[in-house]
């Protein structure tokens, strides 16, 4: 089983999965909401579902955005709850040095995460990680 994790809604990914029912994918979108560091806890219902399926999760793809939205806490929680072999992080370029320092601290190698820039800083909007997550997902299942 593969899990996709984001604190934002992922409607396009839900649509792809609905049209391809043979895929064994759990989408944990809108996790840790509202998006604040103090809401990133192991008691979140989506996170509890992931923990309960820990043994069958081959890969967990985790989007980590702005630090103010809890991305640093997400990195710490996932790295301390799952094996590094299970984890792959998709990082926007907001607060990137902080995220990369924390990933390095937990032993996450450069091959276990990717960074994208979609000009959201310039356009003053939230990152659009859904296309990137869908690409990573397709790469894993094809």
Rosetta blueprint (number, residue, H / E / L):
1 X L
2 X E
3 X E
4 X E
5 X E
6 X L
7 X L
8 X L
9 X L
10 X L
11 X H
12 X H
13 X H
14 X H
15 X H
16 X H
17 X H
18 X H
19 X H
20 X L
21 X L
22 X L
23 X L
24 X L
25 X E
26 X E
27 X E
28 X E
29 X L
30 X L
31 X L
32 X L
33 X L
34 X L
35 X L
36 X L
37 X H
38 X H
39 X H
40 X L
41 X L
42 X L
43 X L
44 X L
45 X H
46 X H
47 X H
48 X H
49 X H
50 X H
51 X H
52 X H
53 X L
54 X H
55 X H
56 X H
57 X L
58 X L
59 X E
60 X E
61 X E
62 X E
63 X E
64 X E
65 X L
66 X L
67 X H
68 X H
69 X H
70 X L
71 X H
72 X H
73 X H
74 X H
75 X H
76 X H
77 X H
78 X H
79 X H
80 X H
81 X H
82 X L
83 X L
84 X H
85 X H
86 X H
87 X E
88 X E
89 X E
90 X E
91 X E
92 X E
93 X L
94 X L
95 X L
96 X H
97 X H
98 X H
99 X H
100 X H
101 X H
102 X H
103 X H
104 X H
105 X H
106 X L
107 X L
108 X L
109 X L
110 X H
111 X H
112 X H
113 X E
114 X E
115 X E
116 X E
117 X L
118 X L
119 X L
120 X H
121 X H
122 X H
123 X H
124 X L
125 X L
126 X L
127 X L
128 X L
129 X L
130 X H
131 X H
132 X H
133 X H
134 X H
135 X H
136 X H
137 X H
138 X H
139 X H
140 X H
141 X H
142 X L
